[in-house]
Amino acid sequence: MYALHIANKNYSSWSLRPWVLLHERGIAFEERLTPFAADRIANRAAFRAFSPSGKVPSLEDGGTVVWDSLAIAEYLAERHPGVWPDDSRARAWARCAAAEMHAGFTALRSQCSMSCGVRVRLHRLDADLKGDLERLEELWGQGLQRFGGPHLAGAAFTAVDAFFAPVAFRIQTYDLPLGAAARGYAARLLERPSLRRWYQEALAETWRDQPHDQEIRGHGEVIADLRAS
Ligand SMILES: N[C@@H](CCC(=O)N[C@@H](CS)C(=O)NCC(=O)O)C(=O)O
């Protein structure tokens, strides 16, 4: 059976991508969660026990280790149906959109760090963040319209939806100003049993990661904390 190494569900946006993809495709796996250590050097050393980059997620399949979320999606796609859309036009679009998320949206990722269980009022929406939100809205609108929804590349949940699942949590945490179509898609994602489960497990965590929390406080005011204390 696969083993998926992840970190804290509250904070680890990269971990969420393959975790939700495995759940949604009904692929059996064992979850191995290692919480972030406050000391980043110690953290890297601890994570290197199961991931050559010292980062999560990392998937183990017998003697094979796959240590990047996009590489994990491709590894799974070689072994299981439905990871990417069946239609080749939808598949090309989905791969581009997932790769754009993987390599881009840097203002969204850095200014709206994932923390599922808190609610934050941002100090400002700077031009970079506005630009990312505009692009997000354009991209999601295009996918939903072109492939008919309710998922980004058609009727089925595929890897591209998994790549944007952390953005749905960010929209909820930061109440990001987006139009009805984008907000509706994010809400639909968060209603899925897999993401509800991730959310409940994130809320139950009592670990706090100072570097993440500090980053969040640098960009906004925490107005609610719904996590277990
Ligand atoms: N490109 C990698 C990024 C992985 C990543 O940055 N993971 C974060 C967790 S959300 C991490 O392990 N950070 C620990 C560190 O940088 O020390 C992927 O897609 O898997």
PDBQT file of the ligand as one rigid body, heavy atoms in Angstrom, charges set to zero:
ROOT
HETATM    1  N1  LIG A 301       7.238  21.693  -4.651  1.00  0.00    +0.000 N 
HETATM    2  C1  LIG A 301       6.969  20.950  -3.440  1.00  0.00    +0.000 C 
HETATM    3  C2  LIG A 301       6.790  21.910  -2.292  1.00  0.00    +0.000 C 
HETATM    4  C3  LIG A 301       6.701  21.231  -0.967  1.00  0.00    +0.000 C 
HETATM    5  C4  LIG A 301       6.726  22.189   0.224  1.00  0.00    +0.000 C 
HETATM    6  O1  LIG A 301       7.162  23.363   0.126  1.00  0.00    +0.000 OA
HETATM    7  N2  LIG A 301       6.300  21.685   1.389  1.00  0.00    +0.000 N 
HETATM    8  C5  LIG A 301       6.300  22.426   2.636  1.00  0.00    +0.000 C 
HETATM    9  C6  LIG A 301       5.066  22.059   3.450  1.00  0.00    +0.000 C 
HETATM   10  S1  LIG A 301       3.551  22.774   2.980  1.00  0.00    +0.000 SA
HETATM   11  C7  LIG A 301       7.445  21.942   3.506  1.00  0.00    +0.000 C 
HETATM   12  O2  LIG A 301       7.672  20.741   3.600  1.00  0.00    +0.000 OA
HETATM   13  N3  LIG A 301       8.127  22.858   4.166  1.00  0.00    +0.000 N 
HETATM   14  C8  LIG A 301       9.149  22.524   5.112  1.00  0.00    +0.000 C 
HETATM   15  C9  LIG A 301      10.412  23.300   4.869  1.00  0.00    +0.000 C 
HETATM   16  O3  LIG A 301      10.489  24.029   3.877  1.00  0.00    +0.000 OA
HETATM   17  O4  LIG A 301      11.313  23.141   5.698  1.00  0.00    +0.000 OA
HETATM   18  C10 LIG A 301       5.754  20.050  -3.681  1.00  0.00    +0.000 C 
HETATM   19  O5  LIG A 301       4.972  20.368  -4.571  1.00  0.00    +0.000 OA
HETATM   20  O6  LIG A 301       5.572  19.029  -3.032  1.00  0.00    +0.000 OA
ENDROOT
TORSDOF 0
